[in-house]
Amino acid sequence: WTPVEGFTFTDILYDRTDGIARISFNRPHVHNAFRPETLEEVMKALRHARFDASIGVIILTGVGDKAFCSGGDQSVRGDNGGYKDQEGVHHLNALDLQREIRSCPKPVVAMVAGWSIGGGNVLQLLCDLTIAADNARFGQTGPKVGSFDAGFGAGILARTIGVKKAKEVWFMCRQYDAQQALEMGWINAVVPLSQLEDETVAWCRRMLELSPTALRILKTAFNADSDGMSGIQELAGNATALFYMTEEGQEGRNAFLEKRTPDFDRFPRRP
Ligand code: 2NE
């Protein structure tokens, strides 16, 4: 792994290897709980990886083997509707990151060792795939600590593991080990901790062998109905992008620029 140059992050690490970017929560003293600044940094790195054409897959993980992420840092949770940044402004920017993970056109893979809890576990859920170590533990704590995620955190969980199980997760605030999470369909694979990185990278390399456009459109398709009109917008944006790459699409642009009537006659009206 090589650190990506040009960034000075305090709360995350951002590095890369052969087509794979890795973004790591780096607050191990609080089991990688996030504060607003942490999430801003993750979003900055995610956007950079998104626009770097040499990156095909992004891993989201936590530093160390004790925690992926334990959610919002309760020590900076304020009384004014969110988590306080260093200027005292309150944020719920975990929700912004959730949307960015979903709308990132490249696969995002959660690599989980240790705790995946609270808002951290919702981020894990929203990654496209999750590879867990055998020491991973998953759960929601919201109703215990006076919080909840009634958006993707409830809705996508219900779609992922079923409504009854999702209600159990939120209503009981229990913790589930990696094997239980696998059986529920919450995650994709469990491996011994010592093999976590190798296995995750192997999954990423497999995706790097495949068509990036096919993966991009499939990701959008999986999210389209649950994202409503904005999901359809993303899916449709892929159609526009592909159309722009055709002679038919380019004929319209060329005719406009050349101040002539477009000639679409040579393009077939397919059944
Ligand atoms: C994760 C868990 C179950 C681990 O328990 P354990 O016993 O293994 O560790 P411990 O001793 O609790 O944690 C180690 C240190 O990390 C801090 C702890 O306070 C402790 O610090 P010291 O006592 O050593 O100084 N720590 C852990 N998680 C933290 C957190 N989230 N914020 C601040 N400090 C934290 C156990 O630690 C646990 O249950 N943690 C809390 C999980 C939690 O409730 N997260 C917030 C959920 S709400 C949320 O994330 C959210 C949302 O619902 C909506 C929008 C945005 C965010």
Residues whose N, C-alpha, C, O or C-beta is under 5 A from the ligand:
A	BS01	2NE	H29 V30 H31 A33 S70 G71 G72 D73 Q74 S75 A94 W115 I117 G118 G119 G120 T141 G142 V145 S147 F148 D149
